[in-house]
Amino acid sequence: MTILIVEDEPKTARLLRDMLLEAEPAAEVVGICDSIRSTVRWLEERTAPPGLIFMDIHLADGTSFDIFHQTEVVSPVVFCTAYEEYTLEAFRSGGIAYILKPFKDNDIAGVFARLDVVRRVLASDTEAVAQAARKFLVKVRDKIYPVAARDIALVALENEVTYLYTFDGEKHPLFKGMEEMEAALDPVCFFRINRQMILSREAIRVIEPLVNRKVRVHTKVSPAEEVVVSRLKVSEFLRWVEKSVNPPL
């Protein structure tokens, strides 16, 4: 990981550099800037942005928030200061962390832990976007059309034919079977509630308990059969419904 330090006190900059390298031995401090002007110039002259920026708020020629008005900052930023009153503005500027001087080892370690969480969330979001955009082919009369996963409300097996129901109320036969669809759809967003149905989380309106320990799901679309979760899957289904898509930061 490459790191840029923005700090106008040389002694503090050296101390921070040493603490960073101790906490993350694989890191490389690729630059130390001491002003708004030098930071803007450094960022604009580099073809690749640093992996992380540690940025003091009070600099000799102003506050580091001015940097964001003068150039694009695409790297995650950790704001460093002896003052607490800039917290809100720091996070408005896109900061992932805010640490107070004098620096402590656990503060630095906490930054790298938070960065790891942020990266995992972004990776998860990227995968979710890719999954949502995935297309499935359906036949409409004599033509074939792609339908994105995000538009699927549920998949149902009816009379040995697999059908796809969209959120706009359309129903189309699929070229894939239930097992293939279950494997292809994102398990965060879709759940196979019984042998005949795979349900989208976004299609759920109301969950109604039944006397036989099953549950009926009222959905945003109207399939040919009732949407009922099999008794053996009820507990797992309810946990899936409650589960958050992304881990908390």
PyMOL commands that set and color helices and strands:
alter all, ss='L'
color gray80, all
select helices_A, chain A and resi 10-23+36-45+65-70+87-92+105-133+149-151+178-184+201-203+231-242
alter helices_A, ss='H'
color red, helices_A
select strands_A, chain A and resi 2-6+28-33+52-56+58-59+62-63+77-81+95-100+135-140+143-148+152-158+161-166+171-173+190-194+197-200+204-209+215-219+228-229
alter strands_A, ss='S'
color yellow, strands_A
deselect
rebuild
show_as cartoon
